[in-house]
Every structure is written in C-alpha cells, then in structure tokens.
Amino acid sequence: MTEWYFADGQERQGPLTADELRLRFQRAQINLATLVWREGYPQWKPLSEAVDELQLQNLSSAAENLGSGFDLRGDYTAIDNGTAPLPGTGGGTHSPYTAPAASSYAGTAVVSGGDVVYAGFWKRFASYFIDSLVVGVINVPISLIFNGIGAVSGNESVGVVMSLLAMLASLAVGIAYYAGFHASAGGATLGKMAVGIKVVRGNGERLTLGRGIGRYFGFILSSLTLMIGFIMAAFTERKQALHDMICDTVVVDKWAYTENEHLQEPGLGTVTIVILVISGVATVAAIGLGIAMIGVIASSMS
C-alpha cells in the first residue's frame, strides 16, 4: 500500500493512505497547492500534480479547493541540489520535506539496488531447528502444567478444557516468539540470528507486527500442505516458501539491503553446517529410540 506524506506549515504529516489523503482534501484540510510526497517521487510536488493519480477530480470539492496554501517548493529544491542542511550537522533546522527513509536490519536505512543473497532451504531449516528447540523449552512446561491440572482433577470436562488451554497457550507462545522477533529491528528469531539471516518485505523494509502475525499463520498453512509449502523455498526464484509469497516477505542474509552488502555469505557457513549435523544426529537418534521402544512393547505383548 502506497504511503503518502504532506506538508503542514513547517511540519511533515503522514504516513497516510490515498483514501485518507483524499478525505483531507475533501474536508479542505489540504489544497491543491499543498506539497505531497510518496515513495518513487524524486522530490515534493504540489497536490495539483497528483490529481489524476489520487482521483481528486471525482470529489465534489475539488474545483473549490484551490486555496493559497504554502508554496515552499524552494525548500525541496535546496534538498534536491544538496544545499539544504542535514539534521544533527548544526547547519540550520531539520526540513520537514526530507523524504522519509524505511528502516531495515538493526535500524539502518534500506539500501536498494545492490546484490541480495536469499537464504536457501537448508539455512532456513537450520534456523527453524534452533527456533523449535527454544519454543519447545517454553511450551513443554506449559503443556505439562495445564494437562497435569486436568489429570489430577479427575473430571473429564476439566481435562478437555485444560487441554484446549494448553493448545491456545502454545499458539500464543508461537505468535509472540516468531511475530515478535520478525517484526523487531533485526527481523530475525534466535535461530535466524545464529545462521545470519533475517526476514524482510519484498523491497527490504522491516515487517510490521501485523504482517509478522500473518506470516506465522501462513507458516502454519505451509505445514498443512504436507510440507510442500516449505519445500517451495528450494525451487522458487527468490527462495520464498508459501507463507513468504502470501505475506510478501523474503528471507535474506542479515547484511542484505544495507551498506555492507559485501559482507553477505552466499554459502551455508560453518554455523549452519554444525547445526545441520546436530539435527541429523538428533533425528537418527530419535528414530532409533522409537524403533527400540516399539520392539520393547512388542516383546512385552508376546
């Protein structure tokens, strides 16, 4: 969704949606001489130059809303030719017409146009292995507490309620962990931090908490497709899984979309390889333990 900004005296207002900007125009809170900006504009423009784009000609008050407004186009001319002082340099005051920069890894500005290393399937698998252990350490005690209460109550209805509460608590922990970390300044869970990757929008911008929550439910959807939603990350152009495509997100190296793009790691990296080996050993051990338990149960029944 395009975000708009407009000049109100010496203050920059926004971001607003196109509908919100039209509403302000219809209410005569802004006029055709008001300076506006959106991503993609090289500089601030009077609203009159965006009439067709914003469909202002369809509003009944458009013809009446010319007004004098503030003609401060000299300010953005100074910004455009590099003569305007920058904030914090001691030269003058901060101009409200400086185009806002989107945020990315560790709070730095998004740097577009450079090389981007997308995280492949195995790097993502290694990060998920770590994350599942972290979430499991939290969820197992919670599940034991709720189900234990249901068991000692001796009441079947109480047992069912406690089981449902345990599942809801597990869901809440997953949302808080994944959505919270993905919407943070680093855009990475503990597992992603370990292997050096992060989650961002398709254009490199940081995720909002709402998008992070939506991505978590998309993650659940990917798991319900017999894991095909996850495997897609190994074959799609930008290595996106199903939930990435749904939520317009990509998983990239932690230095992607920053000024330090040259620090990106195109390979698996030592940490990822170590985690993959550990997960492989753990998987084989779990399978072996399962087979042994089946053998013991079969022997006891014969």
Secondary structure as UniProt FT lines:
FT   STRAND          4..8
FT   TURN            9..10
FT   STRAND          11..16
FT   HELIX           18..26
FT   TURN            27..28
FT   TURN            32..33
FT   STRAND          35..38
FT   TURN            39..40
FT   STRAND          45..46
FT   HELIX           47..50
FT   HELIX           51..54
FT   HELIX           56..58
FT   TURN            60..61
FT   HELIX           62..64
FT   HELIX           73..80
FT   TURN            81..82
FT   TURN            87..88
FT   TURN            96..97
FT   HELIX           105..107
FT   HELIX           121..153
FT   HELIX           156..182
FT   HELIX           190..195
FT   STRAND          197..201
FT   TURN            202..203
FT   HELIX           209..223
FT   TURN            224..227
FT   HELIX           228..231
FT   HELIX           232..234
FT   TURN            237..238
FT   HELIX           242..247
FT   STRAND          249..253
FT   TURN            254..257
FT   TURN            259..260
FT   HELIX           261..263
FT   HELIX           270..301
//
